[in-house]
Amino acid sequence: SEFMALVSHELRTPLTAIRGFAETIFDFWEEITTEQRRHYLRIILDEAERLSKLVTDFLDITRLEGGGIDWECKEVLVAPLYGKIAALFKEHPSKAAIAIDIAPGAERLKGDPEQLYRLLVNLAGNALKYSVPGGMVTLRAAPDGDAVTLSVADQGPGIAPADMERLFTKFFRAGDAVARKTHGTGLGLAICKGIVDAHGGRIWAESEPGKGAVFKARLP
């Protein structure tokens, strides 16, 4: 019931916007200016992208829990993986810089390249969302015994102690100002946990209020 309530609410919002602006363009084509049309179409495209991400998140969490994802285990080079993340978020609205720090012995690991990329997109996207304008997000990799620990650190407001235990729970969203102002399903970190669990690893967060946060994934 919780899942269905969330799906119906989260999907209805972008669908309502898409339908409303499409109807406006269709019914008042001659009356509205070219600039207005472009503005309305931009809203439609943005909401369609949001809708696509919502559907992807819902499908991913269902497939992860049901074992429906085909995993490809191969050697993954960390530097190109981090470089891809840095390139993806180069023009992020936060204008935060992305630094990469790969320690000797952590240059490669075993895993599914596509799923590890998805893991880092989620973690880096969250870090940038909470970053101060012009701040820094750091992607690190360090050897850890027979494993490699990948981490994403930000300089944001940090995580409230009351929220720490529930971070990776489905549908959970922190009660901070940033979360209240942004759309989300509360599935991003749950998907991250599913990916790391499927690799036989462990994911956790370290944070102090006002001192940023770092999310770490230890992968065998």
DAGI-V632097 format. One record per residue. PHI is phi in whole degrees, 0 to 359 (* if undefined). Layout:
phi:PHI
phi:PHI
This chain:
phi:*
phi:295
phi:298
phi:294
phi:295
phi:293
phi:300
phi:297
phi:287
phi:292
phi:281
phi:294
phi:298
phi:293
phi:296
phi:297
phi:295
phi:300
phi:295
phi:298
phi:287
phi:295
phi:295
phi:298
phi:297
phi:293
phi:280
phi:236
phi:306
phi:285
phi:278
phi:268
phi:282
phi:300
phi:295
phi:296
phi:301
phi:299
phi:297
phi:296
phi:294
phi:297
phi:297
phi:300
phi:297
phi:298
phi:289
phi:294
phi:295
phi:298
phi:299
phi:299
phi:294
phi:300
phi:298
phi:300
phi:298
phi:299
phi:293
phi:298
phi:294
phi:292
phi:290
phi:298
phi:288
phi:266
phi:69
phi:266
phi:261
phi:277
phi:264
phi:242
phi:265
phi:209
phi:287
phi:241
phi:274
phi:290
phi:302
phi:296
phi:296
phi:293
phi:299
phi:295
phi:294
phi:299
phi:293
phi:299
phi:258
phi:302
phi:256
phi:299
phi:303
phi:292
phi:60
phi:286
phi:277
phi:245
phi:255
phi:238
phi:224
phi:246
phi:282
phi:304
phi:94
phi:240
phi:283
phi:210
phi:207
phi:256
phi:173
phi:269
phi:303
phi:293
phi:287
phi:294
phi:297
phi:297
phi:305
phi:287
phi:299
phi:297
phi:292
phi:292
phi:299
phi:296
phi:300
phi:291
phi:299
phi:264
phi:285
phi:285
phi:306
phi:76
phi:282
phi:227
phi:245
phi:246
phi:261
phi:240
phi:220
phi:218
phi:293
phi:214
phi:65
phi:268
phi:224
phi:237
phi:256
phi:265
phi:222
phi:232
phi:244
phi:234
phi:245
phi:280
phi:284
phi:83
phi:245
phi:295
phi:307
phi:293
phi:269
phi:303
phi:290
phi:255
phi:307
phi:261
phi:273
phi:303
phi:72
phi:279
phi:231
phi:299
phi:268
phi:279
phi:296
phi:295
phi:297
phi:292
phi:270
phi:240
phi:284
phi:177
phi:258
phi:75
phi:253
phi:303
phi:287
phi:295
phi:294
phi:303
phi:297
phi:298
phi:295
phi:293
phi:301
phi:294
phi:272
phi:76
phi:251
phi:219
phi:233
phi:203
phi:234
phi:232
phi:196
phi:230
phi:308
phi:85
phi:235
phi:78
phi:215
phi:227
phi:255
phi:236
phi:235
phi:265
phi:243
phi:299
